[in-house]
Amino acid sequence: MTATAYVGIGANLGDAPATVRAALAALAALPGCRLQQVSSLYRSAPVDASGPDFINAVVMLETTCSPPELLTTLQGVEQIFGRQRPYPNAPRTLDLDLLLHGQTLLQTPALTLPHPRLHLRAFVLQPLLELAPGLVAPGLGPLQPHLAGTADQRVQRLAD
């Protein structure tokens, strides 16, 4: 069975735009996944963190992987790019967040779906809604109205 999954991508260490582009290529090559769409790149200030601005994007994948399998695969890609987790919200070479996996509602110690802060972060909502303007998330409903609550967060869409 296949599911549509959305993955948030972020980086704020090193050459973040190049890292995000390389991560897109890595995601396109994942087993059990087919890259369907890629948002524009966005620049955003760190939220609940310090460090340089982030470069963010969202991708839509068709996948045969279960949510835990896809999470493990995404964490493997992060490791390839040198991701370290010295403390919560530390600056990072690459961050891949599983935002949505079909209509899955899930809450385990390792994974919560939809992503618990999906509707609170402009750097997620803007690229996500670029790909799917009418997206409805399980447990959250239509995502478009949540944008108003993120109006105070600085996010800039970068030229293609």
Buried (B, 14 or more C-beta within 10 A) or exposed (E): EEBBBBBBBBBBBBEBBEBBBBBBEBBEEBEBBEBBEBBBBBBBBBBEBEEBBBBBBBBBBEBEBBBBEBBEBBBEBBEEBEBEEEEEEBBBBBBBBBBBBBEBEBEEEEBBBBBEBBBBBBBBBBBBBBBBEEBEBBEBEEBBEBEEEBEEBEBEEEEE
